[in-house]
Amino acid sequence: MEHIGAAQQLQCPKERGHGHQDGRDADHQRAPAGPSAGSRLDHPGRRPALLDELEQARHELARLTGLTGGSLLLGTLPTAGVHLLPPPLSAFRRAHPDVTLSVADYDPPTGVTAVAAGEVDLALTHAHHPAEPTPVPSSVRPEPVLTGELVLVTAPGHALSGVTSLLPPAEPAGQPLISVAPRHPARREIEALPARSGATPALLVPTPGYTVVCAPASAGLGVAVVPKMVARTAATPVGMRLMEAGRLHRTTSVAYRPDEPAPAADAFRALLRGAFGRPGR
């Protein structure tokens, strides 16, 4: 109030007199300002302009956060690209339409190597359990996104998948085994479990192409161990059974470079956490 009083004292008498004399006219001139401001949203001709202003504000906010223009380069293993990537990818496109998106296939652990080399900004990769941990470059950090079970798949109606109890490790003894990438570091221990129980290799699939695996299992050529998400969405019908004690599982992670500012990559990682319920790390 002291500042207002001082400002009024600085007015010359002529100005103060003029203000009193024209006060009623000035109030009359200002009166329509309230209603017109309040009715802007209701005026049909004003709506497109308001939408333009909101769009400009959105672009300005995106520019300030570094998400106008530019690109986001994503690497993904094939199963994650099919089963996990589409929802966060769609959400990112809606939120940041000005960012160019690029997605490339990388079988683990090559996606992590691509992140370290700067070929991609992020890479979805995985680790099987049990398995020997794969070394990660010091410039890269894997952030867990989702842990999924591995299951035994069979032909529909097979005796091993006809019950709901967990499958003991020794029960596949004598079954023909569809061996998936037995020399791949991530699959070596997984493939060894049914083999140790007495399952006999009947078909070798040298690469971890789970779609190729489910089809011969469905046709009765043998049993195989695959991620549960793959078995549930297989193109051909398969029987499915969880392994005992949850010994077999797979953790999907997103690899990124923590020491580099990357607003687009950070935004996408946040969407992954939101989609699959993992806290930020």
WOPE-V816179 format. One record per residue. N is the residue number from 1. RES is the residue in one small letter. PHI is phi in whole degrees, -180 to 180 (NA if undefined). PSI is psi in whole degrees, 0 to 359 (none if undefined). D_LAST is the distance of its C-alpha to the last C-alpha in Angstrom with 2 decimals. Layout:
n=(N,N)
res=(RES,RES)
phi=(PHI,PHI)
psi=(PSI,PSI)
d_last=(D_LAST,D_LAST)
//
This chain:
n=(1,2,3,4,5,6,7,8,9,10,11,12,13,14,15,16,17,18,19,20,21,22,23,24,25,26,27,28,29,30,31,32,33,34,35,36,37,38,39,40,41,42,43,44,45,46,47,48,49,50,51,52,53,54,55,56,57,58,59,60,61,62,63,64,65,66,67,68,69,70,71,72,73,74,75,76,77,78,79,80,81,82,83,84,85,86,87,88,89,90,91,92,93,94,95,96,97,98,99,100,101,102,103,104,105,106,107,108,109,110,111,112,113,114,115,116,117,118,119,120,121,122,123,124,125,126,127,128,129,130,131,132,133,134,135,136,137,138,139,140,141,142,143,144,145,146,147,148,149,150,151,152,153,154,155,156,157,158,159,160,161,162,163,164,165,166,167,168,169,170,171,172,173,174,175,176,177,178,179,180,181,182,183,184,185,186,187,188,189,190,191,192,193,194,195,196,197,198,199,200,201,202,203,204,205,206,207,208,209,210,211,212,213,214,215,216,217,218,219,220,221,222,223,224,225,226,227,228,229,230,231,232,233,234,235,236,237,238,239,240,241,242,243,244,245,246,247,248,249,250,251,252,253,254,255,256,257,258,259,260,261,262,263,264,265,266,267,268,269,270,271,272,273,274,275,276,277,278,279,280,281)
res=(m,e,h,i,g,a,a,q,q,l,q,c,p,k,e,r,g,h,g,h,q,d,g,r,d,a,d,h,q,r,a,p,a,g,p,s,a,g,s,r,l,d,h,p,g,r,r,p,a,l,l,d,e,l,e,q,a,r,h,e,l,a,r,l,t,g,l,t,g,g,s,l,l,l,g,t,l,p,t,a,g,v,h,l,l,p,p,p,l,s,a,f,r,r,a,h,p,d,v,t,l,s,v,a,d,y,d,p,p,t,g,v,t,a,v,a,a,g,e,v,d,l,a,l,t,h,a,h,h,p,a,e,p,t,p,v,p,s,s,v,r,p,e,p,v,l,t,g,e,l,v,l,v,t,a,p,g,h,a,l,s,g,v,t,s,l,l,p,p,a,e,p,a,g,q,p,l,i,s,v,a,p,r,h,p,a,r,r,e,i,e,a,l,p,a,r,s,g,a,t,p,a,l,l,v,p,t,p,g,y,t,v,v,c,a,p,a,s,a,g,l,g,v,a,v,v,p,k,m,v,a,r,t,a,a,t,p,v,g,m,r,l,m,e,a,g,r,l,h,r,t,t,s,v,a,y,r,p,d,e,p,a,p,a,a,d,a,f,r,a,l,l,r,g,a,f,g,r,p,g,r)
phi=(NA,-64,-66,-66,-62,-65,-64,-69,-68,-74,-69,-73,-54,-60,-67,-65,-64,-64,-66,-66,-65,-103,-58,-64,-67,-64,-63,-64,-73,-82,-55,-68,-62,-61,-59,-67,-66,-75,-101,-62,-72,-87,-82,-57,-72,-87,-61,-58,-65,-64,-63,-62,-64,-65,-65,-64,-65,-63,-64,-65,-64,-63,-64,-66,-93,80,-116,-101,71,76,-147,-132,-103,-114,-111,-152,-73,-57,-66,-68,-63,-87,-100,-112,-73,-55,-62,-66,-66,-65,-64,-65,-61,-67,-79,-135,-67,-86,-90,-77,-106,-138,-126,-134,-80,-141,-73,-57,-96,-67,-65,-64,-63,-66,-65,-62,-82,82,-72,-135,-84,-139,-146,-82,-136,-148,-137,-90,-134,-82,-175,-72,-64,-88,-60,-116,-56,-65,-84,-121,-126,-88,-109,-59,-113,-156,-111,-124,-81,-101,-131,-88,-109,-139,-68,-58,82,-64,-60,-71,-104,-85,-125,-98,-69,-68,-86,-65,-58,-84,-69,-73,-54,84,-81,-67,-110,-87,-88,-106,46,-64,-95,-72,-54,-72,-104,-58,-72,-61,-70,-71,-63,-67,-66,-67,-79,110,-69,-102,-58,-120,-147,-106,-113,-63,-111,-77,-99,-69,-63,-67,-73,-65,-63,-68,-64,-62,-82,90,-77,164,-110,-151,-107,-139,-62,-60,-63,-73,-62,-70,-118,-62,-69,-113,-68,-135,-84,-145,-149,-72,-83,-64,64,59,-67,-107,-155,-137,-103,-94,-129,-110,-93,-149,-100,-72,-94,-116,-67,-150,-57,-67,-64,-64,-64,-71,-62,-63,-66,-63,-63,-66,-73,-119,75,-95,-70,-68,-133)
psi=(327,323,321,317,320,321,323,324,333,343,138,157,321,319,319,321,319,323,317,320,321,12,315,321,321,318,322,323,328,342,318,346,320,303,320,323,323,340,7,322,335,345,118,324,343,338,312,321,319,319,321,318,319,321,318,321,321,317,321,318,318,322,318,329,6,20,23,124,196,192,161,118,119,136,148,145,152,316,321,325,329,316,333,325,322,314,309,330,318,319,320,317,319,321,328,69,345,352,127,129,140,133,132,149,134,115,133,143,20,336,320,319,321,323,315,325,354,12,327,159,323,156,129,126,180,165,131,152,125,150,156,135,140,130,141,132,149,338,357,143,126,130,115,136,315,138,124,151,151,141,161,128,144,179,150,136,3,148,326,332,6,0,162,350,160,145,119,146,331,349,330,9,131,354,143,134,129,107,123,111,57,340,355,131,322,337,351,310,325,316,333,331,304,330,320,334,353,4,135,127,127,333,130,126,101,333,154,64,94,332,320,328,317,326,310,330,319,326,358,15,345,184,158,159,120,164,143,322,329,315,322,337,22,145,335,147,135,154,155,141,133,147,153,140,15,33,331,123,170,129,122,132,160,123,137,169,106,340,6,134,125,80,319,316,320,319,321,322,322,322,322,317,319,324,326,11,22,136,159,148,none)
d_last=(50.12,51.57,50.11,51.62,54.98,55.04,54.38,57.25,59.58,58.92,60.35,64.00,66.56,67.20,63.53,63.41,66.65,65.41,62.28,64.40,66.88,64.35,61.83,62.92,62.82,59.38,58.05,59.73,58.05,54.59,54.91,53.83,50.49,48.86,49.83,49.05,45.51,44.99,46.48,44.51,42.29,45.41,47.40,47.16,47.75,44.88,42.14,41.78,41.59,38.86,36.87,37.36,36.14,32.98,32.40,32.98,30.55,27.86,28.58,28.56,25.15,23.81,25.60,24.10,20.52,21.51,21.79,25.56,26.84,25.09,23.55,20.52,21.11,19.50,20.16,20.17,21.79,24.76,23.84,20.47,22.46,24.91,23.04,19.47,19.66,22.52,21.08,18.09,20.48,23.13,20.97,19.94,23.66,24.76,22.46,23.03,26.40,27.15,24.45,25.94,24.05,24.71,23.77,24.90,25.09,23.64,24.21,21.59,21.08,22.74,19.94,17.71,20.86,21.38,18.03,18.93,22.40,21.42,23.20,20.37,17.29,15.18,16.26,15.84,16.70,17.12,17.94,20.80,21.40,23.62,23.50,23.20,19.79,20.07,19.50,16.84,17.91,16.48,15.85,13.52,10.05,9.78,6.95,8.84,10.52,13.62,15.77,19.45,22.67,25.32,28.86,32.41,34.24,38.02,40.88,41.29,43.32,42.72,43.37,39.93,38.14,40.76,39.25,36.03,35.52,33.00,34.53,35.45,34.75,38.52,39.61,39.34,42.05,44.64,42.69,42.59,39.08,37.59,35.68,32.65,31.89,32.80,32.42,28.95,26.53,24.13,27.17,29.35,28.51,28.28,31.76,33.11,32.65,35.20,37.37,37.63,38.68,41.60,40.49,42.48,41.09,43.02,41.13,38.82,36.20,35.10,31.99,29.21,30.71,30.24,32.48,35.28,34.72,34.98,38.31,40.28,38.78,40.03,43.41,43.73,43.40,40.98,37.72,34.25,30.66,28.28,25.02,25.88,24.78,27.33,30.05,29.76,30.30,32.72,35.60,38.06,38.31,37.01,37.01,33.72,32.98,29.95,30.13,30.73,28.09,25.21,25.58,24.67,21.38,19.20,15.45,14.74,11.80,11.43,12.08,11.83,13.05,10.61,13.78,15.58,15.79,15.60,15.82,16.87,14.16,11.48,13.64,13.92,10.29,10.30,13.47,12.27,9.76,12.84,15.21,13.87,12.29,8.76,6.45,3.81,0.00)
//
